Amino acid sequence: MRRSSIVALCSWSLLEVPSSALSGIAVAHALDDGFLRHRTGVGLAWIGVLLAAATLAALGARRVFALLGNFVEPLRDVLVRRVVDAAVTRGVAGERDGGATARLTRQVETVRDSFAGIIVAVRAFVVAALGTAVGAYALDPLIAAIVLPPFVAGFALFLGVLRVAAARQRASVLGEEKVAAAAGPVLAAVRDVAAAGAEEYAADLVRGPVLAQARIDRRLARTAALRQLCFAVGGWLPALLLLAASPALLRRGLTAGALVGGLTFVVTGLQPALRGVISGLGDSGLRFSITMARLLDAAVPIAALPEASETSAAEKSAPTPTDFATNGLTLRAVTFAYGPASEPVLRDLDLTVAPGEHLAVVGPSGIGKSTMAALICGLRRPDAGAVLLGGADAADLAPGHLARLRVLIPQEAYVFAGTLRQNLSYLAPDAPDERIAASVAAVGAAPLVARLGGLDAIVAPNELSAGERQLLALARAHLSPAPLAVLDEATCHLDPIAERHAEQAFADRGGTLIVIAHRLSSALRAERVLVLDGVRADAGSHDELTARSALYRELLAHWSAGPESGPRPVSDPALVPGDPHRLDPAARAGLGDGARQIVANSAVT
């Protein structure tokens, strides 16, 4: 929040002070010097002065509301960043954050709107109280001595009530969450409850939280009633005291106009000011404090998250790329399900991937291939078993350690607004332009980079096709120093030729390569293939799986009949000698007719 915005807000607010200060004075002079002496012109002139002050106040209020954005929008931006940072960090750590959307939309906007309401209410209160105090003292010090003390007492009493109300409002919010947690399972099973005749048992489950919430809400309602008492003390008591003292004041020489002016100060100045601040802080203030507290509890800064501030034993002994080059990747009896009542998508999966190995993972859609990729990369924690990267449990490693060991390219590639160099060197920020260009050329993205204008060109992600985004993500991953690359259908938007080119680039890159196969040609290029069928997994070479795996043969037949192979005729099934992207004759002899067709169609002719 800039200091200039605060100065501007205070400066424009000062234009409203004359209206508050002159309200009672103008009425007093209009009566005493004008209408009560039958001098209508003088009375109207004083009313005109009051109207002029009100016009000036309206101009100031208009400018004040225009400045509100300078206060509330920076707060909103800070909260959005904290919510997004925390959600992304938890997501990278494999934790689900189902409330992030609600915090990012409803709760952040509630804090933003409530903060604006607080500023408006507090500013109006200060302006009205200051103007009324100055005007009342200028009109007659006795009037100020009568009306201001109870006003201050009412406001002080409200501040005390506000503290109690905030605690009870927070207790109410937490109580509502407990009621929802208790009632949710019962409501979800209401048909089973009725069928089993378990209504009384179900009622007992929710009775305690409901009764506790009722007690909290009753206390909250009593607090709301106290707010009316505060207004009575600070808003109506000054008027009653002034009326009660009016005979004595008149005997001391106070004029009728001054008495009416004093009442005007109370009715048009003190009462609206107190009512506004009670309503603003009592409603907007409570919403602000409670919602802000919930946001800060959930959307903690990244530095405060355990992954960034606490060092576990596993992180202290985090493996290095050298450790991975020695120990590789191991999955030990890995089981994972998307919920306690769900069937596991992976069950007791054992797998060892040697350093430098090229593995393809195949299986029907939805069988758990992408889930396996997330487990390997440490983005999810298995329900049972362990995933070891370089000998350490991937689920216990901090994001920074994981980034040094593996790089994942998902199906929907992410490209951010910025230069091409920033996008490509994100995982290797110190890479020179020569290395960046080599990776770009290796994956086949050089024509795209040239068309976009070179490494210093600004990228507009929405102007790139899905395939172009994949090429840039592949080049970024190829440049990464991580020894393990996982391609989770990362070439699905590329044609077979571009896909073959990119996969070969990663095979030549060195290190270990795992490809979640989108086309059969990816599996045929791998040294070993893992077949997932939802019950068990089978790993082996193409020839071994063709001989023993019915599912693998079925996938071969399905892929060979797909659109990838059908439209392109093969005039010569012979392989080009020396082409590293085609199988040699001995390997090709082990393929079925459909597989040979696909290999030929995916090769460069």
Secondary structure, DSSP 8 states (H G I E B T S, - for coil): --HHHHHHHHHHHHTTHHHHHHHHHHHHHIIIIIGGGT-HHHHHHHHHHHHHHHHHHHHHHHHHHHHTHHHHHHHHHHHHHHHHHHHHHHHHTT---TTHHHIIIIIHHHHHHHHHHHHHHHHHHHHHHHHHHHHHHHH-HHHHHHHHHHHHHHHHHHHHHHHHHHHHHHHHHHHHHHHHHHHHHHHHTHHHHHHHT-HHHHHHHHHHHHHHHHHHHHHHHHHHHHHHHHHIIIIIHHHHHHHHTHHHHHHTT--HHHHHHHHHHIIIIIHHHHHHHHHIIIIIIHHHHHHHHHHHHHS--GGGSHHHH---HHHHT---HHHHHHH-EEEEEEEE-SSTTS--SEEEEEEEE-TT-EEEEE-STTSSHHHHHHHHTTSS--SEEEEEETTEEGGGS-HHHHHHHEEEE-SS----SEEHHHHHTTT-TT--HHHHHHHHHHTT-HHHHHHHTSTTSEE-GGGS-HHHHHHHHHHHHHH---SEEEEESTTTTS-HHHHHHHHHHHHHH-SEEEEE-SSHHHHHHSSEEEEE-SS-EEEE-HHHHHHH-HHHHHHHHHHHTSTTTSSS--S-----TT-TTS--HHHHHTS-HHHHHHHHHTS--
